[in-house]
Amino acid sequence: MLKENKLPEDLKYIAIAESALRPHVSSKRGAIGFWQFMRQTGIKYGLTINGYIDERRNLLASTQAAIRYFEELYQKFGSWTLAAAAYNMGDEGLLAEILEQETDTYYHLYLPIETQRFVFRVISAKLIFSNPEKYGFFLSEEDYYPPLEFDRIHLNCLQDIPIRIVARAAKTHFKVIKDLNPEIRGHYITKGGHQILIPNGSAKGFHSRYQGLLKDWLASKKEFVYIVKQGDNLSSIADRFGVPLAVLIIWNKLDLKAHIYPGDQLIIYSKEVKNGDTD
């Protein structure tokens, strides 16, 4: 993608230095994903970030956002080394240092230690990956991850759909779908159109299997609204309806620390509900 957009391919080592190419890495400041975008920066450069989707964890989407960001930084500073420094410390911070120190040459600038180390980590990553044997890394073919192969399918969800339905239609496991689509948060794919990655070779017959599984799931799903009463808690409500606590939490998009109060409404999916349970 970098080459296609006429950017230096060496910029890929920034992602290695930032996250070691792990999608779920987060910093103390809240930067997340392959390219360690802060929330507002990610949104600025076109990423979807909400309670259901975080495209900072999507390699293709976040790389496209990083490309837009690097293009802007290069236009501002005229140097890829300065662009890398600005990526780490922020363009306004770097510009302030350039004006104060009266030099725009990276190697003449005194920058925060974190940024100095960051740029040299990027350079070190390039040197090691370009010639690992020179630095004591003797790797065989088995030591390298194989190229990631997958099929891409489009889903138009009329409502939130459990990931497990997609996994079954792709003849795989929930974990595999989550690993291939790390941007999806939680257990559901939200209402709307989505491009979903599934295991290589599983696209054939996927939509037919998916429609059948979806039809069965919708037919078996009976939704009730439970009004929280005095003395209720999530555990007691889960026991009352014979569902695991974790499932009740997922249905209602809560977390384990959530507080409920009399009068609150909870969604329950149950085949058998006693009279009065939904009052």
C-alpha positions in Angstrom: 0.0 0.0 0.0 2.9 2.4 0.8 4.5 1.7 -2.6 1.1 2.1 -4.4 0.8 5.5 -2.9 4.4 6.5 -3.7 5.5 6.6 -0.1 8.8 5.1 1.1 8.3 1.4 1.9 10.6 1.9 5.0 7.6 3.6 6.7 6.4 0.1 7.4 9.0 -0.2 10.1 7.2 2.5 12.1 4.3 0.1 12.5 6.8 -2.6 13.8 8.3 -0.1 16.2 4.9 1.1 17.4 3.0 -2.2 17.9 5.1 -5.1 16.8 2.2 -5.6 14.3 -0.2 -6.6 17.1 -3.7 -5.2 16.6 -4.8 -5.1 20.2 -1.7 -3.2 21.6 -2.6 -0.1 23.5 -0.5 2.6 25.1 -0.9 4.4 28.4 -2.1 7.4 26.5 -4.8 5.5 24.7 -3.2 4.9 21.3 -4.4 1.6 19.8 -3.7 -0.8 17.0 -1.0 -1.5 14.3 -0.1 2.2 13.9 -1.0 3.3 17.4 -3.5 6.0 16.5 -5.1 8.1 19.2 -8.9 8.1 18.9 -9.3 11.6 17.6 -6.4 11.3 15.1 -7.8 8.0 13.8 -11.3 9.6 13.3 -9.7 12.6 11.6 -8.0 10.3 9.0 -11.2 8.3 8.3 -11.3 5.5 10.8 -14.5 4.3 12.3 -14.1 4.1 16.1 -17.1 3.4 18.4 -18.3 0.9 20.9 -18.7 -1.8 18.2 -16.0 -1.2 15.6 -12.4 0.1 16.1 -10.7 0.3 12.7 -7.4 1.1 14.4 -7.1 -2.7 14.8 -7.8 -3.3 11.1 -4.5 -3.5 9.2 -5.8 -2.3 5.8 -8.0 0.5 7.2 -5.4 1.8 9.6 -2.6 1.6 7.1 -4.7 3.7 4.7 -5.2 6.2 7.5 -1.5 6.2 8.3 -0.7 6.9 4.6 -3.0 10.0 4.6 -1.3 11.1 7.8 2.2 10.6 6.5 1.4 12.5 3.3 0.2 15.4 5.3 3.2 15.4 7.6 5.6 15.2 4.7 3.9 18.2 3.0 4.3 20.1 6.2 7.9 19.2 7.1 9.5 18.2 3.8 11.5 15.3 5.3 10.5 11.7 6.0 12.6 11.6 9.1 10.9 14.7 10.5 7.6 13.2 9.5 8.4 10.1 11.5 9.3 12.3 14.5 6.1 14.2 14.1 4.1 11.0 14.0 5.5 10.1 17.4 5.4 13.5 19.2 2.8 15.3 17.2 3.2 17.9 14.5 2.5 20.9 16.6 5.1 19.8 19.2 7.7 19.2 16.5 7.0 22.5 14.8 7.4 24.4 18.1 10.8 22.8 18.6 11.9 23.6 15.0 11.0 27.3 15.6 12.6 27.5 19.0 15.8 25.8 18.0 16.0 27.5 14.6 16.8 24.3 12.6 14.7 22.0 10.6 17.4 19.3 10.3 16.3 16.3 12.3 19.8 15.3 13.5 20.4 18.9 14.8 17.2 19.0 16.8 17.1 18.2 20.5 13.8 16.3 20.9 12.1 14.5 23.7 14.0 11.3 24.7 10.9 9.2 23.7 11.0 10.6 20.2 14.8 10.2 19.8 14.5 6.5 20.9 11.5 6.0 18.6 13.2 7.1 15.4 16.3 4.9 16.2 14.0 2.0 17.0 12.5 2.4 13.5 16.0 2.5 12.0 17.1 -0.5 14.1 14.1 -2.5 12.9 14.9 -1.8 9.3 18.6 -2.9 9.8 17.6 -6.1 11.6 14.9 -7.1 9.2 17.0 -6.3 6.2 19.9 -8.5 7.4 19.0 -10.6 10.4 22.1 -12.8 10.3 24.4 -9.8 10.7 22.7 -9.1 14.1 22.7 -12.7 15.3 19.3 -13.8 14.1 19.6 -17.0 12.1 16.1 -17.8 10.9 14.7 -20.7 8.9 11.6 -20.7 6.7 9.6 -22.3 9.6 10.4 -19.3 11.8 8.4 -16.9 9.5 4.7 -16.5 9.6 3.1 -17.6 6.3 1.3 -15.0 4.2 -2.2 -14.5 5.5 -4.8 -15.9 3.1 -8.5 -15.2 3.5 -11.8 -14.8 1.6 -13.7 -11.5 1.9 -17.5 -11.5 2.0 -20.0 -8.7 2.3 -22.7 -8.8 5.0 -25.7 -6.5 5.1 -27.0 -6.9 8.6 -30.5 -5.7 9.2 -29.9 -6.0 13.0 -27.0 -7.0 15.2 -25.9 -10.6 14.3 -23.9 -12.9 16.6 -20.4 -13.6 15.3 -21.0 -17.3 16.0 -23.5 -17.4 13.2 -20.9 -16.1 10.8 -18.3 -18.5 12.2 -20.6 -21.5 11.6 -21.5 -20.4 8.1 -17.7 -20.1 7.4 -17.2 -23.6 8.9 -14.8 -22.3 11.5 -14.7 -21.0 15.1 -15.7 -17.7 16.8 -12.0 -17.1 17.6 -10.9 -17.4 14.0 -13.4 -14.7 12.9 -12.3 -12.4 15.7 -8.6 -13.0 14.8 -9.3 -12.2 11.1 -11.4 -9.2 12.0 -9.8 -7.6 15.1 -11.7 -4.4 14.6 -15.0 -6.0 15.6 -15.6 -5.4 19.3 -17.7 -7.7 21.4 -19.7 -10.7 20.2 -21.9 -9.1 17.6 -21.6 -7.7 14.1 -23.6 -4.5 14.2 -26.5 -3.4 11.9 -25.3 -2.2 8.5 -23.0 -3.2 5.7 -19.7 -4.9 6.5 -16.7 -6.4 4.7 -15.8 -9.5 6.7 -12.7 -11.7 6.4 -13.3 -15.5 6.6 -10.9 -18.4 6.2 -9.4 -19.0 2.8 -11.7 -21.2 0.7 -14.8 -20.8 2.9 -16.6 -18.2 0.8 -18.1 -20.9 -1.5 -21.5 -21.7 -0.2 -21.1 -19.2 2.7 -24.2 -17.0 2.0 -26.4 -20.1 1.5 -25.3 -21.5 4.9 -25.5 -18.1 6.5 -29.1 -17.4 5.4 -30.2 -20.8 6.7 -28.5 -20.3 10.1 -29.8 -16.8 10.3 -33.3 -17.9 9.6 -33.1 -20.6 12.3 -31.6 -18.1 14.8 -34.4 -15.5 14.2 -37.1 -18.2 14.5 -35.8 -19.4 17.8 -35.2 -16.0 19.2 -38.0 -14.6 21.5 -37.3 -11.2 22.9 -38.8 -10.0 26.2 -38.2 -6.9 28.1 -37.6 -7.4 31.8 -38.2 -4.5 34.2 -35.6 -4.5 37.0 -37.2 -4.7 40.5 -36.0 -3.7 43.9 -33.4 -6.3 45.1 -32.5 -7.5 41.6 -29.0 -7.9 40.4 -27.6 -9.2 37.2 -26.7 -12.6 38.7 -30.2 -13.1 40.2 -31.9 -12.2 36.9 -29.6 -14.5 34.9 -30.5 -17.3 37.3 -34.2 -16.6 37.1 -34.2 -17.0 33.3 -31.7 -19.9 33.3 -29.1 -18.1 31.2 -25.4 -17.6 31.9 -24.5 -14.2 33.4 -22.1 -13.5 30.6 -24.8 -14.1 28.0 -27.2 -11.6 29.8 -24.4 -9.1 29.8 -23.7 -9.6 26.1 -27.4 -9.3 25.2 -27.6 -5.9 26.9 -24.2 -4.7 25.9 -23.2 -4.2 29.5 -20.0 -5.0 31.4 -19.4 -6.9 34.6 -19.2 -3.6 36.6 -22.5 -2.3 35.3 -25.0 -1.2 37.9 -28.8 -1.7 37.4 -31.6 0.0 39.1 -35.3 -0.6 39.7 -37.1 0.5 36.5 -34.3 -0.3 34.2 -35.1 -2.5 31.2 -33.2 -5.6 30.2 -33.5 -7.6 27.0 -34.1 -11.3 27.6 -34.1 -14.0 24.9 -35.8 -17.0 26.3 -38.0 -19.8 25.0 -39.8 -20.1 28.2 -40.9 -17.1 30.2 -43.2 -17.4 33.2 -46.2 -15.2 33.6 -45.2 -12.0 35.3 -41.5 -12.4 34.5 -41.7 -9.5 32.0 -43.7 -7.2 34.3 
